[in-house]
Amino acid sequence: MRTKGLFLLTLIFGFWLSLFVNASFADEPYFFPWAEEEEEAFEVLPYEVVKNLPSDINAQVLYFIKYYTQGAGRKSLKIWFERAGLYLPYFKAIFKKFGIPEDLAYLALMESGCSPFAVSKAGAVGFWQFIRGTARRYGLTINYWVDERKDFIKATYAAARYLKDLYELFGDWRAAVASYNAGEGRLLRLMKIRNFANYWQIMTSGLLPYETAAYLPQWMAIVLIAKNPEKYGFKPIRKVPLLFKEIEVEGGLDLRVIAMAGDIDPGLLYLLNAKFRRGITPPGKISKVRVPLYKAEEVKRNLPLVPVVKVRRRFYRRGYFNITTLPYLVNESPIVLYKLAKRVKMEHINE
C-alpha cells in the first residue's frame, strides 16, 4: 500500500510540476553537462609490491596470498569479493559455454575489481579492461551513447572469445593469461626475436613488464583464496546474480523514468545498464533495457503512466536531442546514477 500511495503522489506532483516546466524552460535549448560520464580509476599493482617477487612460481603465489590476506591488498580483495557475487555466475556460465576454464572468471577481479566503471591510464574500460581496438575486434559497440565494455554479459562473451583465441595461439593457458595482460603481440615478438621456446623462458627473461610477470601468480593466489575464503578470514563470495529481463523503450529516455515506473533502486538499474554512458538510451532509436526480473511486468504496466517531460538538450559536439525525463529532474544529469550504483547493497539484490 505504501508503494502504491507513493506512486500516486508522484503522479500528482509530477503532473503539477510538468505544467511549470513546460511553461517556463523545457523547450529552451541550452548546453547541459550530460556529456561527461563518470568512471572509476583502476590501477595495476604498484612496483613496490612486486619488486621483490620471488623467482619460483610457488613462492610467487604464496607471496600474493600473503599480500591479499595479511597485507595492503586485503581491503581491496574484500571489496572485489563483494562485487563479484553479482557477476561471477554469469562469467563462469559463459566461460563454460566456450569450453575454457571457469577459474579464468577471477581475472575480472584483477582487471577491474569487478567494476563496470573501471578505467585504466591506458584507456582500457570495464570488467575486462578492453582497449577500443580489441573491444571492437570482438564485436563490442563503443560510441558516444553506448560502451558495451561496461556490459557484464556482452563484454564477458568478448573476453571468453579473446581468451580462447589466445590459448589457440600459444597452446598454453599460462601464456594466454599473461598475454591477456601484456597483449599477444608483445609475447609473440619476444618468442620470435629471442627464440624462446615456451612461456617459462619468457617469464624468467626479465623482459616482460613487472605487472605482467606478476599477473599469473596474482591470479592463482586470488583463485585459491576465493575457493577457500574462510581459511584466510574472508566471508564466502555471496553469489547473487543480477536476474533481469529486457524490455524495449524509446530513445532518449532517462533511466530514472524506468526506475520510477517499477519502484526500482536507480543505482541497481544502472548496474544492469551501465553500457548507457549518459544514463539515457540513445536518442532516435528503440533500445533494449534490462530491468530486475521481478519488476518487469510492473515496469511495462506503469511506464506509460509516469508523468514525464520532453526537453531539448545540446550535447557537446553532438548537437541537440530530445530527452524524456522526470519533471523534477530536468536540471539534474542522469550521470548521478553512477554514484547511486556504487552504493547498491547486496542484500537489496533480487528482492
CORRAMO-V817901 format. One record per helix or strand. SS is the DSSP state (a for helix, b for strand). FROM is the first residue (numbers start at 0). LEN is the number of residues. If there is no record, write none. Layout:
# CORRAMO-V817901
ss = {SS,SS}
from = {FROM,FROM}
len = {LEN,LEN}
This chain:
# CORRAMO-V817901
ss = {a,b,b,a,a,a,a,b,b,b,a,b,b,a,a,a,a,a,a,a,a,b,b,a,a,b,b,b,a,b,b,a,a,a}
from = {1,29,39,46,56,73,101,117,124,129,131,141,145,147,153,172,183,198,209,214,228,243,252,254,265,275,279,286,292,307,318,326,335,345}
len = {23,2,2,4,13,24,11,2,1,1,6,1,2,3,17,10,10,5,4,13,4,6,2,8,7,1,1,6,11,8,8,3,6,3}
